[in-house]
Amino acid sequence: MSDETRDAIRTFIVDNFLFGDTSHPLPADLSLIDNDLIDSTGILELVGFLEERFAITVADADIVPANLDTIERIAGFIARKQAA
């Protein structure tokens, strides 16, 4: 997984869920769910972004915290999907 992938995910999260507020760091291992940065509707928005930006298909079974809870997990999930 590349820094470019992580940066694209981070930018999407900041723009869409933090309303462009870059005053606080967003570490790659920060839980988006536990820290209330993203909710169930936000997960669906994130999935739409991932499918469009990275040309992957996210199955319903893939929509779990193990894949989508942190920037690092999301980047790893994208890498696995693209390698498949």
TIMI-2910 file (N, C-alpha, C, CB; in pm, 1 decimal, decimal comma, always signed):
<rs>
+----------+----------+----------+----------+----------+----------+----------+----------+----------+----------+----------+----------+------+
!      n_x !      n_y !      n_z !     ca_x !     ca_y !     ca_z !      c_x !      c_y !      c_z !     cb_x !     cb_y !     cb_z ! resn !
+----------+----------+----------+----------+----------+----------+----------+----------+----------+----------+----------+----------+------+
!    +83,7 !   -117,7 !     +0,0 !     +0,0 !     +0,0 !     +0,0 !    +87,7 !   +123,4 !     +0,0 !    -94,9 !     +0,1 !   +120,3 !  Met !
!    +46,0 !   +221,9 !    -70,3 !   +131,8 !   +338,5 !    -90,8 !    +87,4 !   +457,3 !     -6,5 !   +132,9 !   +377,3 !   -237,6 !  Ser !
!   +179,4 !   +550,4 !     +9,2 !   +145,9 !   +675,9 !    +76,8 !    +38,6 !   +750,3 !     -1,4 !   +271,4 !   +764,4 !    +93,6 !  Asp !
!    +41,0 !   +736,7 !   -133,6 !    -60,1 !   +802,5 !   -217,6 !   -200,2 !   +751,1 !   -182,9 !    -29,9 !   +778,6 !   -368,0 !  Glu !
!   -212,3 !   +621,8 !   -159,9 !   -341,2 !   +562,6 !   -121,5 !   -385,3 !   +618,0 !    +13,1 !   -331,8 !   +407,8 !   -115,6 !  Thr !
!   -294,6 !   +616,0 !   +111,5 !   -328,4 !   +668,1 !   +244,0 !   -366,6 !   +815,3 !   +237,3 !   -211,3 !   +648,9 !   +340,4 !  Arg !
!   -293,0 !   +892,7 !   +158,4 !   -322,0 !  +1035,7 !   +146,0 !   -459,3 !  +1059,8 !    +83,3 !   -213,7 !  +1104,6 !    +62,5 !  Asp !
!   -495,3 !   +981,2 !    -17,5 !   -626,3 !   +996,4 !    -81,5 !   -738,0 !   +964,5 !    +17,6 !   -637,3 !   +905,1 !   -205,6 !  Ala !
!   -720,1 !   +860,5 !    +97,0 !   -820,0 !   +823,2 !   +198,1 !   -830,5 !   +932,7 !   +303,3 !   -783,7 !   +687,8 !   +264,8 !  Ile !
!   -715,1 !   +978,0 !   +353,6 !   -713,3 !  +1083,5 !   +455,7 !   -781,4 !  +1209,8 !   +403,0 !   -567,8 !  +1115,2 !   +498,9 !  Arg !
!   -751,8 !  +1248,9 !   +281,4 !   -812,8 !  +1369,0 !   +222,8 !   -963,7 !  +1353,7 !   +213,6 !   -754,2 !  +1397,2 !    +83,4 !  Thr !
!  -1011,9 !  +1236,7 !   +170,2 !  -1155,2 !  +1212,8 !   +162,2 !  -1220,2 !  +1225,6 !   +300,2 !  -1182,7 !  +1074,2 !   +102,9 !  Phe !
!  -1158,6 !  +1166,7 !   +401,3 !  -1214,1 !  +1172,0 !   +536,3 !  -1216,6 !  +1314,8 !   +588,8 !  -1133,4 !  +1082,8 !   +630,8 !  Ile !
!  -1107,5 !  +1387,1 !   +572,7 !  -1101,3 !  +1525,9 !   +619,5 !  -1205,6 !  +1611,0 !   +546,6 !   -959,3 !  +1584,6 !   +598,0 !  Val !
!  -1214,1 !  +1598,9 !   +417,0 !  -1307,4 !  +1680,3 !   +339,1 !  -1453,1 !  +1648,5 !   +368,2 !  -1281,0 !  +1661,8 !   +192,7 !  Asp !
!  -1485,0 !  +1521,3 !   +386,8 !  -1624,1 !  +1480,6 !   +397,6 !  -1676,0 !  +1463,7 !   +539,4 !  -1642,5 !  +1354,8 !   +325,6 !  Asn !
!  -1590,0 !  +1432,8 !   +633,7 !  -1636,3 !  +1407,9 !   +770,0 !  -1583,6 !  +1508,7 !   +871,0 !  -1596,4 !  +1270,1 !   +812,3 !  Phe !
!  -1474,1 !  +1574,2 !   +839,4 !  -1419,2 !  +1677,5 !   +927,9 !  -1437,5 !  +1816,2 !   +867,8 !  -1270,4 !  +1651,3 !   +955,0 !  Leu !
!  -1507,5 !  +1822,3 !   +756,2 !  -1539,5 !  +1948,6 !   +688,4 !  -1416,5 !  +2034,0 !   +661,0 !  -1637,7 !  +2027,8 !   +771,0 !  Phe !
!  -1308,4 !  +1966,6 !   +622,5 !  -1186,4 !  +2036,3 !   +584,0 !  -1099,9 !  +2080,4 !   +699,5 !  -1220,7 !  +2153,4 !   +503,5 !  Gly !
!  -1137,6 !  +2047,0 !   +822,8 !  -1060,5 !  +2088,2 !   +940,7 !   -933,4 !  +2004,4 !   +952,3 !  -1145,8 !  +2074,7 !  +1069,4 !  Asp !
!   -821,5 !  +2065,7 !   +922,1 !   -693,2 !  +1996,1 !   +930,2 !   -614,8 !  +2036,7 !  +1055,2 !   -610,1 !  +2024,4 !   +804,9 !  Thr !
!   -682,5 !  +2099,1 !  +1151,3 !   -612,5 !  +2147,3 !  +1270,9 !   -570,8 !  +2034,3 !  +1364,4 !   -700,4 !  +2244,9 !  +1346,1 !  Ser !
!   -631,7 !  +1916,0 !  +1349,3 !   -595,0 !  +1800,5 !  +1430,7 !   -538,8 !  +1692,4 !  +1339,7 !   -717,2 !  +1747,3 !  +1511,4 !  His !
!   -431,7 !  +1628,1 !  +1383,9 !   -374,8 !  +1520,3 !  +1302,0 !   -472,2 !  +1402,8 !  +1291,9 !   -240,0 !  +1472,8 !  +1361,1 !  Pro !
!   -461,9 !  +1330,0 !  +1185,0 !   -545,3 !  +1212,0 !  +1164,0 !   -451,7 !  +1093,6 !  +1141,2 !   -644,4 !  +1231,7 !  +1042,6 !  Leu !
!   -401,8 !  +1033,6 !  +1251,8 !   -307,3 !   +922,0 !  +1238,2 !   -368,1 !   +805,6 !  +1161,6 !   -261,3 !   +874,5 !  +1375,6 !  Pro !
!   -284,0 !   +731,6 !  +1091,8 !   -330,5 !   +619,7 !  +1009,2 !   -388,7 !   +506,6 !  +1092,7 !   -216,6 !   +566,7 !   +924,3 !  Ala !
!   -356,8 !   +502,5 !  +1223,3 !   -407,8 !   +394,6 !  +1308,2 !   -521,8 !   +438,5 !  +1400,5 !   -295,5 !   +338,5 !  +1391,2 !  Asp !
!   -574,3 !   +558,7 !  +1381,0 !   -684,9 !   +610,1 !  +1461,9 !   -816,0 !   +543,2 !  +1420,7 !   -696,0 !   +763,8 !  +1447,6 !  Leu !
!   -890,3 !   +489,5 !  +1518,2 !  -1018,7 !   +426,5 !  +1488,0 !  -1120,4 !   +533,1 !  +1448,8 !  -1069,7 !   +344,5 !  +1609,3 !  Ser !
!  -1167,6 !   +524,8 !  +1325,6 !  -1266,8 !   +620,8 !  +1276,7 !  -1402,1 !   +598,1 !  +1343,1 !  -1280,8 !   +610,9 !  +1124,2 !  Leu !
!  -1431,1 !   +473,8 !  +1376,2 !  -1559,3 !   +439,3 !  +1436,9 !  -1558,6 !   +473,2 !  +1585,9 !  -1590,5 !   +289,9 !  +1415,9 !  Ile !
!  -1458,6 !   +426,1 !  +1659,3 !  -1452,4 !   +449,4 !  +1804,3 !  -1441,2 !   +596,5 !  +1839,3 !  -1335,3 !   +374,8 !  +1864,0 !  Asp !
!  -1385,0 !   +676,2 !  +1749,9 !  -1368,6 !   +819,3 !  +1775,1 !  -1480,7 !   +902,5 !  +1712,4 !  -1234,3 !   +866,0 !  +1721,9 !  Asn !
!  -1586,3 !   +834,6 !  +1670,1 !  -1705,5 !   +900,5 !  +1615,2 !  -1676,4 !   +994,1 !  +1497,8 !  -1773,9 !   +978,1 !  +1723,7 !  Asp !
!  -1577,5 !   +957,7 !  +1417,8 !  -1548,2 !  +1035,9 !  +1298,0 !  -1634,5 !   +991,4 !  +1181,2 !  -1400,5 !  +1024,3 !  +1261,4 !  Leu !
!  -1684,7 !   +868,6 !  +1188,9 !  -1762,4 !   +814,0 !  +1078,9 !  -1872,6 !   +725,6 !  +1138,1 !  -1671,4 !   +733,3 !   +979,5 !  Ile !
!  -1993,0 !   +735,3 !  +1080,1 !  -2104,5 !   +653,4 !  +1125,1 !  -2147,9 !   +561,1 !  +1011,6 !  -2222,7 !   +741,9 !  +1172,8 !  Asp !
!  -2259,9 !   +493,3 !  +1027,9 !  -2301,6 !   +395,2 !   +927,1 !  -2325,8 !   +459,8 !   +790,7 !  -2428,1 !   +323,6 !   +973,1 !  Ser !
!  -2382,9 !   +578,1 !   +788,3 !  -2403,2 !   +648,6 !   +661,4 !  -2268,4 !   +687,6 !   +601,7 !  -2492,1 !   +774,4 !   +681,5 !  Thr !
!  -2177,7 !   +730,7 !   +687,9 !  -2043,6 !   +766,9 !   +643,3 !  -1969,1 !   +648,6 !   +584,5 !  -1964,6 !   +824,8 !   +757,8 !  Gly !
!  -1989,8 !   +530,6 !   +642,4 !  -1926,1 !   +409,5 !   +588,1 !  -1972,5 !   +387,3 !   +444,5 !  -1959,0 !   +284,8 !   +675,8 !  Ile !
!  -2101,2 !   +406,6 !   +420,7 !  -2153,3 !   +389,2 !   +284,4 !  -2092,6 !   +491,8 !   +188,8 !  -2306,9 !   +401,0 !   +283,7 !  Leu !
!  -2075,7 !   +615,3 !   +234,7 !  -2009,8 !   +717,9 !   +152,8 !  -1865,0 !   +677,7 !   +125,2 !  -2015,1 !   +856,6 !   +223,2 !  Glu !
!  -1798,2 !   +628,9 !   +226,9 !  -1659,1 !   +583,7 !   +212,7 !  -1649,5 !   +470,4 !   +111,6 !  -1602,6 !   +538,1 !   +348,6 !  Leu !
!  -1739,4 !   +374,5 !   +120,1 !  -1739,9 !   +261,5 !    +26,5 !  -1757,8 !   +311,0 !   -116,6 !  -1851,7 !   +161,3 !    +62,7 !  Val !
!  -1850,1 !   +403,6 !   -137,1 !  -1870,1 !   +460,5 !   -270,8 !  -1744,0 !   +526,7 !   -323,2 !  -1984,0 !   +561,4 !   -268,9 !  Gly !
!  -1676,6 !   +601,3 !   -237,3 !  -1550,7 !   +666,2 !   -274,7 !  -1445,3 !   +562,5 !   -311,5 !  -1499,5 !   +755,1 !   -160,2 !  Phe !
!  -1431,0 !   +459,4 !   -227,9 !  -1329,0 !   +357,1 !   -253,4 !  -1354,2 !   +286,1 !   -385,8 !  -1325,7 !   +255,0 !   -139,0 !  Leu !
!  -1479,3 !   +253,2 !   -413,1 !  -1511,5 !   +183,5 !   -537,7 !  -1480,5 !   +270,8 !   -659,2 !  -1659,4 !   +142,1 !   -538,9 !  Glu !
!  -1514,6 !   +398,3 !   -649,7 !  -1491,2 !   +488,5 !   -763,5 !  -1343,5 !   +523,7 !   -779,5 !  -1572,6 !   +616,4 !   -746,8 !  Glu !
!  -1279,0 !   +560,7 !   -670,4 !  -1140,1 !   +610,1 !   -676,6 !  -1038,9 !   +499,6 !   -705,7 !  -1103,6 !   +678,0 !   -545,8 !  Arg !
!  -1063,5 !   +380,2 !   -649,6 !   -964,8 !   +273,8 !   -660,9 !  -1009,7 !   +158,9 !   -750,6 !   -932,5 !   +220,9 !   -524,8 !  Phe !
!  -1123,3 !   +174,1 !   -817,1 !  -1174,9 !    +74,7 !   -912,7 !  -1183,2 !    -65,6 !   -851,0 !  -1086,0 !    +71,0 !  -1037,7 !  Ala !
!  -1241,8 !    -69,4 !   -731,6 !  -1262,9 !   -197,8 !   -665,5 !  -1411,8 !   -215,6 !   -640,6 !  -1182,5 !   -206,8 !   -532,3 !  Ile !
!  -1451,4 !   -337,1 !   -610,5 !  -1588,7 !   -366,2 !   -570,7 !  -1586,4 !   -409,9 !   -425,4 !  -1653,5 !   -476,0 !   -661,9 !  Thr !
!  -1667,9 !   -344,7 !   -345,7 !  -1675,5 !   -376,5 !   -203,5 !  -1806,1 !   -453,1 !   -180,7 !  -1668,4 !   -246,0 !   -114,2 !  Val !
!  -1793,0 !   -579,8 !   -144,7 !  -1909,7 !   -663,1 !   -116,5 !  -1964,7 !   -628,5 !    +21,9 !  -1873,4 !   -814,1 !   -125,1 !  Ala !
!  -2092,2 !   -658,9 !    +43,2 !  -2152,4 !   -634,4 !   +174,7 !  -2071,6 !   -700,4 !   +286,1 !  -2296,9 !   -685,7 !   +177,7 !  Asp !
!  -2021,4 !   -819,6 !   +261,4 !  -1943,2 !   -893,2 !   +362,2 !  -1810,3 !   -823,9 !   +394,2 !  -1916,2 !  -1036,0 !   +313,8 !  Ala !
!  -1765,0 !   -735,0 !   +305,0 !  -1639,5 !   -662,1 !   +326,3 !  -1655,9 !   -541,1 !   +417,8 !  -1583,1 !   -617,2 !   +193,5 !  Asp !
!  -1780,8 !   -501,1 !   +442,4 !  -1807,5 !   -379,0 !   +518,3 !  -1806,3 !   -412,2 !   +667,3 !  -1944,0 !   -315,4 !   +476,5 !  Ile !
!  -1685,9 !   -428,8 !   +719,2 !  -1663,0 !   -461,8 !   +859,5 !  -1547,7 !   -376,4 !   +912,3 !  -1632,3 !   -614,0 !   +877,1 !  Val !
!  -1543,9 !   -352,5 !  +1043,7 !  -1435,9 !   -271,1 !  +1099,4 !  -1295,9 !   -322,3 !  +1066,9 !  -1451,4 !   -263,3 !  +1247,3 !  Pro !
!  -1279,8 !   -452,5 !  +1053,8 !  -1147,3 !   -507,2 !  +1021,6 !  -1094,3 !   -451,0 !   +889,9 !  -1153,3 !   -660,4 !  +1014,3 !  Ala !
!  -1182,8 !   -408,3 !   +800,4 !  -1141,8 !   -351,6 !   +671,6 !  -1150,6 !   -199,0 !   +666,6 !  -1226,6 !   -409,6 !   +561,7 !  Asn !
!  -1239,9 !   -139,4 !   +745,6 !  -1273,0 !     +1,1 !   +723,0 !  -1264,1 !    +90,3 !   +846,2 !  -1409,2 !    +10,0 !   +668,2 !  Leu !
!  -1195,6 !    +47,5 !   +952,5 !  -1195,1 !   +125,2 !  +1076,1 !  -1083,5 !   +228,1 !  +1086,0 !  -1185,5 !    +33,4 !  +1191,2 !  Asp !
!   -972,7 !   +207,7 !  +1018,2 !   -861,3 !   +303,3 !  +1022,8 !   -811,6 !   +327,9 !   +880,6 !   -745,1 !   +250,7 !  +1113,9 !  Thr !
!   -738,6 !   +433,7 !   +863,1 !   -680,5 !   +462,1 !   +731,6 !   -588,5 !   +347,5 !   +691,5 !   -602,8 !   +597,2 !   +732,6 !  Ile !
!   -512,5 !   +295,7 !   +786,9 !   -419,6 !   +185,9 !   +757,8 !   -495,2 !    +60,0 !   +713,9 !   -332,7 !   +154,9 !   +881,4 !  Glu !
!   -603,5 !    +27,6 !   +784,9 !   -683,0 !    -89,8 !   +747,3 !   -749,3 !    -71,7 !   +610,8 !   -789,6 !   -117,4 !   +853,4 !  Arg !
!   -796,9 !    +48,4 !   +584,5 !   -860,3 !    +76,0 !   +454,7 !   -757,8 !    +60,5 !   +342,8 !   -921,9 !   +218,9 !   +452,3 !  Ile !
!   -637,7 !   +115,2 !   +362,1 !   -532,4 !   +104,6 !   +260,6 !   -494,8 !    -40,9 !   +236,9 !   -408,2 !   +185,0 !   +302,8 !  Ala !
!   -485,3 !   -119,9 !   +343,8 !   -455,1 !   -262,8 !   +329,5 !   -565,8 !   -336,3 !   +257,3 !   -432,0 !   -326,3 !   +465,5 !  Gly !
!   -689,8 !   -302,6 !   +286,5 !   -805,5 !   -362,6 !   +221,0 !   -801,0 !   -332,6 !    +70,2 !   -937,9 !   -309,4 !   +284,0 !  Phe !
!   -772,8 !   -207,9 !    +34,7 !   -763,0 !   -169,8 !   -106,9 !   -652,6 !   -249,6 !   -175,4 !   -736,1 !    -17,7 !   -121,1 !  Ile !
!   -537,7 !   -260,7 !   -111,2 !   -425,9 !   -336,1 !   -169,9 !   -465,0 !   -481,8 !   -193,8 !   -301,9 !   -329,0 !    -78,1 !  Ala !
!   -534,9 !   -541,5 !    -97,4 !   -577,6 !   -681,2 !   -114,9 !   -679,3 !   -695,1 !   -228,5 !   -638,0 !   -735,1 !    +15,8 !  Arg !
!   -771,7 !   -603,0 !   -237,4 !   -874,1 !   -608,2 !   -341,5 !   -809,8 !   -589,9 !   -479,7 !   -982,3 !   -499,6 !   -316,9 !  Lys !
!   -715,8 !   -498,8 !   -490,2 !   -652,1 !   -473,9 !   -619,2 !   -562,0 !   -589,9 !   -660,9 !   -571,5 !   -344,7 !   -613,8 !  Gln !
!   -506,9 !   -661,7 !   -564,5 !   -418,8 !   -775,3 !   -595,3 !   -497,7 !   -899,5 !   -634,5 !   -329,8 !   -806,9 !   -475,5 !  Ala !
!   -624,1 !   -904,1 !   -595,1 !   -705,8 !  -1023,4 !   -622,4 !   -743,1 !  -1035,6 !   -769,1 !   -832,0 !  -1020,7 !   -538,5 !  Ala !
+----------+----------+----------+----------+----------+----------+----------+----------+----------+----------+----------+----------+------+
</rs>
